[in-house]
Amino acid sequence: MVYNEQMVAERIAEMRRQKCLSQEELAARMHISVTTLWRFESGRQQIMLERAVKMANILGCTVNDMVRDFLEYPVSNNTDRFTALLQTCDDAEQDFLYEAMGALLNVYRNNCK
């Protein structure tokens, strides 16, 4: 297991309460039963990625926000910053950045040897 399911479940419930949503309200917005949401929040059922993304959108956060502190190998702030930067770019700009970063990384690695 890569993350602590119970702690993630508790985080989800906490984030829902912070948004002042009842289980009934969040379940209705996600188009799931209250029982299913209760299972997610109690750690009795794993939340699949598609539902986690939907939940994050409703809660105004990212899936990363829901699991970040509980990952065995946490995502760094630099990853968050890079992701935020990429979200401001169109496809051509993203392609350019990927190619430029790849080239820079190769130069860096060659100089460090």
ABEGO torsion letter per residue (X at the ends): XABBAAAAAAAAAAAAAAAGBBAAAAAAAAGBBAAAAAAAAAGABBBBAAAAAAAAAAAGBBAAAAAAAABABBBBAAAAAAAAAAAABBAAAAAAAAAAAAAAAAAAAAAAX
